[in-house]
């Protein structure tokens, strides 16, 4: 697969808005192509690729990252979602988003960053046990 050119999504979205505005004005396809060439400073082959990439971007607008224009060598098969226009393939590339992490509402404490084996409840003093608490602790159950 040989890459010819690529168009980023932000350029394609600007191109799509310009194209829809020109279509709303009632321009012919030749006038639209000429106007897009002037506003985006594109000529000849690059302009033809841009107009075809706009059509591919219009079909795949959700999470679009860029549109690659590629030529295939002999024996190669076209990538998924590729659209062939004349001798080139236009391949939309998408932004991959991670699936949200599901959390357990009633999960156990511990694990990474958890409190581990510490007991629940507020501490009575940051300096340790008070004399009364020490006396209660030492009296505990009688040992035999």
C-alpha positions in Angstrom: 0.0 0.0 0.0 1.4 3.3 -1.0 0.2 6.5 0.7 -0.6 9.3 -1.7 -1.8 12.0 0.8 -4.0 12.4 3.8 -6.5 15.0 5.1 -7.0 15.7 8.8 -10.5 15.8 10.3 -10.5 19.5 11.1 -9.7 20.4 7.5 -12.4 18.0 6.3 -15.0 19.5 8.6 -14.2 23.0 7.4 -14.4 21.7 3.8 -17.8 20.1 4.5 -19.2 23.3 5.9 -17.9 25.3 3.0 -19.3 22.8 0.5 -22.8 22.7 2.1 -22.8 26.5 2.1 -21.9 26.5 -1.7 -24.6 23.8 -2.4 -27.2 25.9 -0.5 -26.3 28.9 -2.8 -27.0 26.7 -5.8 -23.5 26.5 -7.3 -22.6 23.8 -9.9 -20.2 21.0 -9.0 -17.4 22.7 -11.1 -17.9 26.0 -9.3 -17.9 24.2 -5.9 -14.6 22.5 -6.8 -13.1 25.7 -8.0 -14.2 27.6 -4.9 -12.9 24.9 -2.5 -9.6 25.0 -4.4 -9.3 28.7 -4.0 -10.2 28.8 -0.3 -8.0 25.8 0.7 -5.2 26.6 -1.7 -5.4 23.2 -3.5 -4.8 22.5 -7.2 -5.2 19.6 -9.7 -4.6 16.1 -8.2 -4.7 17.3 -4.6 -8.0 19.1 -5.2 -9.5 16.0 -6.8 -8.4 14.0 -3.8 -9.8 16.6 -1.4 -13.2 16.6 -3.0 -13.4 12.8 -2.9 -12.2 12.8 0.7 -15.0 15.2 1.6 -17.6 12.7 0.3 -15.9 9.9 2.4 -15.8 12.2 5.5 -19.5 13.0 5.0 -20.4 9.3 5.2 -18.1 8.7 8.2 -18.4 11.8 10.3 -18.5 10.1 13.8 -15.1 10.0 15.5 -13.2 10.6 12.2 -9.5 11.3 12.7 -8.4 11.6 9.1 -8.9 10.3 5.6 -5.9 8.5 3.9 -5.6 8.4 0.2 -3.7 5.3 -0.8 -2.8 3.3 -3.9 -2.6 -0.5 -3.7 0.1 -2.6 -5.2 -0.6 -5.7 -7.1 -2.1 -8.5 -5.0 -3.0 -6.3 -2.1 -6.6 -6.1 -0.9 -8.4 -2.9 0.0 -8.7 -2.1 3.8 -12.1 -2.2 5.5 -14.4 0.8 4.9 -12.2 1.9 2.0 -13.9 3.7 -0.9 -12.4 3.4 -4.4 -12.6 6.5 -6.5 -10.8 6.1 -9.9 -7.5 4.3 -9.1 -7.1 5.4 -5.5 -8.7 4.2 -2.3 -9.9 6.6 0.4 -9.6 5.1 3.9 -11.3 6.8 6.8 -9.3 6.5 10.1 -11.2 6.8 13.4 -10.3 7.9 16.9 -10.4 4.9 19.2 -12.0 5.6 22.5 -11.6 3.3 25.5 -14.7 1.7 27.1 -15.6 3.2 30.4 -14.5 1.3 33.5 -17.3 -0.3 35.4 -17.0 0.2 39.1 -18.5 -1.9 41.9 -20.7 0.3 44.1 -20.5 -2.0 47.1 -17.0 -3.2 46.5 -14.5 -4.2 49.2 -11.9 -1.8 50.5 -8.3 -2.3 49.6 -6.5 -2.9 46.4 -4.6 -0.1 44.8 -4.7 3.1 46.7 -7.3 1.7 49.1 -7.1 1.7 52.9 -6.0 -1.9 53.0 -6.3 -3.6 56.4 -6.9 -0.4 58.4 -10.0 -0.4 60.6 -12.9 1.9 59.8 -13.9 4.7 62.1 -12.3 8.0 63.2 -9.1 8.0 65.3 -9.5 9.5 68.7 -6.1 11.2 68.8 -3.3 11.7 66.3 -0.8 11.1 69.1 -1.9 7.6 70.0 -4.0 6.2 72.7 -5.1 8.2 75.7 -4.3 6.9 79.2 -7.9 5.7 79.7 -7.8 3.8 76.3 -4.5 2.2 77.3 -6.0 1.0 80.6 -9.0 -0.5 78.9 -6.7 -2.2 76.3 -4.5 -3.7 79.0 -7.5 -5.0 81.1 -8.8 -7.0 78.1 -9.9 -10.7 78.5 -8.1 -12.6 81.2 -5.4 -15.0 80.0 -5.0 -18.4 81.5 
